[in-house]
Amino acid sequence: MEWGHRSMATFQQKIVNMIKCFRRQWCLFSDSERTTVCGADCMMMALQLSMAEVNKQRHGDFTVSLSDVVETWKYLLHDKLGLICENMEAPENYADIKKAYDSFLKRSNMLDLIDICQQCRTLIPESEIEEMSPVQLLKFISGLSEENGSSLSIPSTPMRHSQDNVKLLLIVKKFVYAYLSLLVNSKNDLALAHVLNIPDRGLGREAFTDLKHAAQKRQMSIFLMATSFIRMIELGGKGYAPSPFDTLRTHVKGLSDFVNFIDKLEEIIGEVLDPRIAGGRILSTIKMHLIKGRNSGDPFCRAAEEVLQDLDLRIKNIINSQHEAVTASTTGISPARPKLHAINHGTAYCGRETVKALLVLLDEEAANLPTKNKAELLYGDENVTPFGITSVLTLFRSPAQSTASSPKPLRQRIKTSVGERKIK
């Protein structure tokens, strides 16, 4: 069954409603109000990293082929939705892969679309969800529809967009969303990987690996590790300063630039009372950061301008909708008094409203259709990355573990290993 544009948009709205339900009842499902939703593309990237981690544990190589990811992706969706058929064979090491996938999302303070929808079904009346069956959700997340592709909302300007321009818009949009996601959820290592070196801060693969290893050792998120290190450098005395032999010392300049930039965004949230103004300033600050050092006529700058204008309008519409909903629900009722534990009611509550608006924006993005070209989403060769961007798989792979040869499919490696044992 293939869907038309109207039915697909209706189904997307049902998913958005499910996520809204989660936001209202977040304390039943999560430890944090800032938990972010992992959409279809994010789910597949998390699976790719989880499979590479399992392969590293079993074979010593942090690699995974695209064919193996696609095969396991199909099984994972059927498994989570309870649609496993008798003739479906579980991929090799599926139990370990599923465990690694769940652990990755938990560490990153994320819930995927399937978990959100399944958990919220218990809170929504049956009459409102009868049309959203597991099979429909499977088709949607798999991208089996006529309008398959990333649904970038392109501003209505006279400029005609070529295929390269659309790709550039999507890349800029990915950077902006990664910054916003990291801003509201500092545990999101996947978002950090997208923008740690965007724009260029000299924080390449080696810096990411050093951060990742330090974070694993301290059992904290990569961003918190970076923040903790920079705070010790800037504020620590002799008893608190990092060791002279700390590998992160070679990346102080880039890490300081990154952490201080996120601090600047957080200051806007805490200090600007009006969430509309705060949202606009956050987007404007991100735009100026992305285009720093570039010519105004650069295609990247033009793409950043278009994407940020569109997102600014969407944030204002979100905030207007939220205020209308509050007004409608409180007509004739005196407003609730601020909670006593909030010391500065103005900044505390307006800052929270800004975060809530950003979460809605991220939620709507998570409800979009997946990328059609999986090879573009999951590229792993550092030499073919678009616009000089290092792939997430390459970043998470430690340099010492890289090899010049391309990884063989998992099934082929297992068959070879079994054959060698029989010969012995």
N, C-alpha and C positions, 0 to 999 in steps of 0.2 A: 504494500500500500504506500503510495506516494501522496504527499500532502500539497495542497495549493498554498499560496502565500497567505491567504486569509486564515485558513485553519491552522497553519503553523504559528502565525502571530497570536491566535487565540490560545494555542497550547503554551507558547512562551509566557503569556500572561498568567496562565494557571501555575506555571512554575514560579513566576515572580510572586504570586499570591502565597504559594507554599513557603517561600523564603521570608515573606512578611510575617507569616505565622510563626516561623522560627524566631524572628527578631522579637516578636511580642512575648514569646515563651522561652527565650534563649536559656534561662537558668535551669530549665528541665533537661537540656541536652548538652550544655557546655559550661565550662568553668569561667568563661570570659565573655563579656558583652561585645568584645571586639573580634570575636571569631569570624574569620572570613570564609566565604563559600568558594569551593573549588569547582569551577565549571568544567565542561567536557575537555577542553584543551589542557587545562591545568591537571585534570585527572590523568590524562594520557602521559603528560610529562612526568608526573609523580610516579606513574607505573614504570616508565622507562628508567628512571633513576633507581627505583627499587629493584628492578630486574638486573641492572648493572651491578648493584651492590651485592645481590645474591651470587651473581657470576664471579665477582671478585672473591667472595668468601669461599666458593667451591673450586674456582679455577685460577684465582690470582689475577684475573683481568677485569677491570672495571669497564666492560664493553657489553653491548647487546645489539643484535641486528634488528633492522626495521621490521623484517618479516616475523621475527619472534615476538616483538612488541605488539604488532597488529593481531597475531594469533592469540596471545595472552589477553589482550584488550577485549576481544570478543568474548572470551570465556569469563573474564572478570565481570563484565556487564551482565551476562546471563546468570552468573552465580549470585551477584548481589541482588538481582531482581527476582530470584527464585524461578528462573526459566531454564534451568539445566535439563537437557533431554538425555535419554538413556544412551544415545549413540554419541554424545559429546565426550571426548576424552580430555582430561585435565592436562594442561601443559606440564612439562618437566619442572619439578621443584615449585609447583604452584602454591603449596601451603606456605613455604618460606617467602615466596614473592608477595602473597597476600598479607602476611604478617609484616613484611618490610613496608608495604604500601600503607597499611593502617598506622604503623609507627611513624612514618614520615608525615602523614597528615596530622597526627596528634602532636608531634613535636612542633609542627608549623602552625598550630592553633587553627586548623582548617577542618571543615566538614565538606564532603563531596555532595553533589546534587542528589544522588540516590539516597544517601543517608538523610539528607534534609527532607526529601519528599516522603520517605518511608516513616520517619519519626513524626512528621506533622500530620500524617493521615489519621493518627490517633486523636488529634485535637480538632480536626475539621469535620463538620457533619458530612455523612456519606453522600448526601445529595449534591454537595459541591465538588466532589472528586470522582464521581462515578465514571466520567468520561476520560480520566487520566489513568489508563491501565498500565501495568508494567510493560506490556508490549509496546505501547505508544511511547513510553519514556525511553525504552531501549532504542526505538527507531530515531527518536529525537537526538539522544546523546551520540548515537552512531552516525548521525548526519544523513540518514536515509530520507531525504526530501528533495523537492525540486529546487528550492532556493538554498542550496548548500553552499556554505562559505561563511566567512566571518562577517557579521552584520555591522560594519562600520557605518555610523551615521555621518555622511559627508555633508558639510554645510552647502546650502543652495547658493552657489556663487556662479558667475558667468564662466569661470574657468572650466575647461573640459579636462577630465582626468584620464590620462593614459594608464596602461596597466602598471607601468613603473611608478607613476604617481600614487596609484591606489596602494601599491605595496609599501611605498614610503609612508603614506598616511597610517597604514596599519602598524608599521614598525614604531613610528612616533607615538601612536596611541598605546602600544604595548609598554613603552617606556613610562609614559605618564601614569598609566594604571598601576604599574609596578611601584612607582614612587608613592602613589596614594595608598596602595595596599600595605606597603611597608610602614607608612605613616600611622595607619590605624591598627596595624598588627605587626609589631616589631619582631615576632617569631617567624615570620614568613621568609624562610631561607630561599625559596624559589624566586620571590620578588626581588630579594637582595641580589641574587645572581644576575638578574636582568639588567640592573642599573648600577652595580658597584663601580663599574668603570665607564659609565655613560653620564656626562662626557668623559673624555680620556683623563684619568687621574694617575695613570701609571700603575693601576691596580689590576694587573693581568692574572693569568692562570696561577702563577707562583704565589701571588699575594692571597688569592682566594683559597688556595690549598693551605697556606700557613694559617689563615683565619679559621678554616674549617677544622683543621687538626687541633688548634687551640680551643675552639668551641667544644669539640668532642671531649677533650681532656677535662674541661671545666663543666661539662654537661649543661651548656646554655646555647641559646641561638647564636648564629653567626653575627647578627647585628649587635646583640648585647655584648658579645665578646669584643667587637670593634669599639663599641662605646666605652666599655670598661677599661680597655687598654688606653684609649685616648684620655680618659678622665685621670688615670694614674699618671700619665705623662704630664698633663696640664696642672693637676692639683696635688699629686702625691709628693710626700716628703721622702726622706731617705728610707724610711721603713716601709713605704708603700710603692715606691717606684719600681717599674718592671726590671727584670734582670738585664744586665748589659748584653747578655747572650740571647735574649729573646728574639726569635726570628721576625717578629712583627715590627721590630725597631727599624728594619730596612724599608718599611712601608708607612712610616709615620706621616709624611707629608700628605700622601693620598688619602689615608684613613682619616686624618684630621679634617681634610676638606670634605669628605663624605659625611662624617658624623656632624660636623658643624652645619652642613647644609640641612640635614634632617632636623637638627636643633632649631634652625631658623623657621622651618615649616611648623614645628610644634609650638614655637613662640606665637606664630600667627593665630593658631587655634586657641591658645590660652589668653591672648591679649585683645583680640578683635571681637567686640561684643556681637555685632550683627553677623550671623552665619553666611548671609549672601555676600557681604564684603569679604569675610574671611575666606570663603571658597574661591572668590575671584582673585584674591591676593596669593593664595596658595598656588593656583594654576599659573598666574602671571610669574611668580617666582620660579616655578619649575620651567616655564618656557624660557625665561632669560638665562637660566642655568644651562639648558640644553643647547641653546644657540650661541652661547658665549664663544667669542672668537671667530664666528662665522660671518660671512658677508650677507647682508640683508636680502640679496637676490638669490642666495643659495636655495636650491629646491628643498633642502631639509628645513630651512627657516620658514619657507612658505607653508610647508606641510605642518610644522609646529604651530604656526599662526592659525591655520584652519582648524586643526584638532582642538586646540585650547579654546578657541571661540565657541566651538560646538559644545564642549564639555562645560564651559562656564554657563551657557544658556541652560543646559540640562540640570546643572546643580541649582540654579535659581528656580527652575520649574519644580524640582523636587521639594525645595524649601517652601515654595508657595503652596504646593499640594499638602505638605505636612501641616502648615498653618491653617489651611482651610479645613482639614480633617479635625484639628484640635478645636477650632471655632465651632464646627458643626456639632461636635460631641459635648461641648461645654456650654451651649446656649442656655442662658437662664440659670447657670450654676456659677457660684463664686469660685474664682480660681484657687487651686490648692496652694497652701502656704509652702515656701521653700523648706526643705529638710534642714533640721538644726545642725547636722554635721557638716553642711557646706559653709565654709567660712566666707568666701567671696562669692556671693550668689550670682553676681553678674557674669564673671569669667567662668565660673564652674558650670553654670547651666548653658550659657551660650556656646561655650567650648564643646560641650557634650552634643548640642544640636548640630554643630558643624560636623562632628565625627559621624553622627547619625546620617546626615545628608551624604557624606562621602561613602558610607557603608551602603546606602541605597544605590548610589551610582555603581559601586562595585558589584552589588547583587544583580543589577540589571545586566551588567556585562557577563556575569557568570551564567545567566540564563540564555545567552546567545548560542546559536548553532556552532558546532565545532568547525575547525579549519578543514577544508576539503582535501588539500594536499598534505598528507601526513609526513611526507619526506621533508617538506619545508618547515613543518612544525618541529620535527624531531631530528633535524640535521645534526650530524656528529663530527664531520670533518672540519677541522679548524681552518683549512685552506679555502673552503668554499662558503664560508659564512657571509651572508649579505651585509654590505656596508661595513665590513671589517669587524663584525660582532662575533665574539667567541661564543660557541654554543654552550648551553647549560650542561650537556653531557660532558663536554671537554673540560669545563670549569670544575665539575665535581670529581673528575678523574685526576688523581695525583700525578704530577709529571713523571715521577720515578716509575710509574706503572704503565706509561704509554709505550707503545711499540709502533714500528714503522709499518707493519703489516696490517691489513684490514681485518676486523674480527670475523671469524667464521660463525655461521648460524649455530645456535645453542645445540640443536639436535645433532648436527654434524660432529661437534666437539664431544658430545656424550657417546655417540656411536664409536668414535675413534678411541675414546678412553676404555669403553667396554671391550673393544677388539684387542687392545693392548693387554688387558688383564687376561683374556682368554689365551693369548699367545704365551704369556708368562706361565 
